[in-house]
Amino acid sequence: MLIPLIYLFYTQQNSFQSDVAASQADKVVQKIADAADAVYYLGEPSQQTLLLNYPDNILNITVTGQSVSFLIEGTGGKYEVIKWTSANLTGNLSPSEGLHHVIVQAHGGVVVLSG
């Protein structure tokens, strides 16, 4: 009788951790998109530096065109968190877990992301 309860607890805990990571990733991507729009509308040489905490299950970060997307591994499989901006974006962001300084800079009509 104890084994089914342990299994249920374990699966619920994994599901909860996955939900928290997804919510955290959504907030991170939204902050990046908001900063990109802000520096885009202010124009060159506007810049913002963000201190963001990435969750541990990010597989890849893609910055293309007018979108930023995080590919995430969750309990239900892989899924994508994507946000759109008004700005054309370029740059590379590291998908590693933990704190990151993300620099968002307007440069020649494009917003450059690095960090």
C-alpha positions, 0 to 999 in steps of 0.5 A, a space after each residue: 500500500 505504501 508503494 503506490 503512494 510513493 509513486 503518486 508523490 514522485 509523479 506529482 512532484 515531477 509534474 509540479 517541478 516541470 510546471 514551475 520551470 515552464 512558468 519561469 521560462 515563460 517569464 524569462 522569455 517575456 522579459 527579453 521580448 519586452 526589453 527588445 521592444 523597449 530598446 528598439 523603440 528608443 533606437 540606437 544606442 539604447 541598451 538594457 542589461 537583464 539579470 535572468 535566472 534560467 531553469 535547468 531544462 532548457 535545451 535550446 534558445 533560438 533568436 530569429 526574425 522577430 521572435 525569441 524561443 526556448 525549447 524546453 524538456 518537461 515531463 510531457 516531452 519537449 515544448 517551445 515557449 515563444 514570444 514575438 517582438 516588434 523588432 528584428 532580432 539577432 544574437 546568441 543566448 546560452 541555454 545553460 541553467 542559472 543566472 545570466 546577464 543578457 545584454 539587449 542593444 539597439 544597433 542599426 535598426 536591429 536588436 542584438 541579444 547576447 549573454 
